[in-house]
Amino acid sequence: MKKAVYPGSFDPITTGHLEIIKRTARLFDEVIVLVMKNVNKHGMFDYQRRVEMIETACRGLENVTVDLHTGLLTSYMKEYDVSTIIKGLRSSIDFEYEKEMALVNEKLSPGIETVFLISNPEYEMISSSIVRELISYGADLSGFVPSSIQKILREEGLGDE
Ligand code: PNS
């Protein structure tokens, strides 16, 4: 059984994240999308909301589950017996940051592998921080977040003029 964890802050999930999740689901038997704390970022949505939004966006992806963990990634992986981390790479800036993370995680828990998927260029400029900025200006989120999430946010008066 090939298992992988796709960790992130997902504040909120974007179309770029969903693309990586779908591709990972084709490569592995089981994918855990893991909502985690990033100490360097201030949150817009609380953790439970982020989980719910990912669950909504991933409906129909049978081998994908969503979980929440506010401790170290390596401690979660040990507990749930997962040894592969998936990360999406949009640019060389992502690469420099993710390389460091991969080395730290390997040092904390030798044997852990980080597998990088190159983002589709269509999603290169999309990030949760851009989405949060668009939300704060009431801008249209089409193409930035999955349509199911855009609908939910719109119902809450977020993300549309
Ligand atoms: O989507 P992000 O914000 O780039 O994701 C970063 C995240 C949440 C995956 C990273 O900050 C993380 O792994 N946080 C959990 C704590 C941890 O294990 N840190 C790595 C070793 S210091």
Residues whose N, C-alpha, C, O or C-beta is under 5 A from the ligand:
A	BS01	PNS	P7 G8 S9 F10 M36 K37 N38 G71 L72 L73 T74 V104
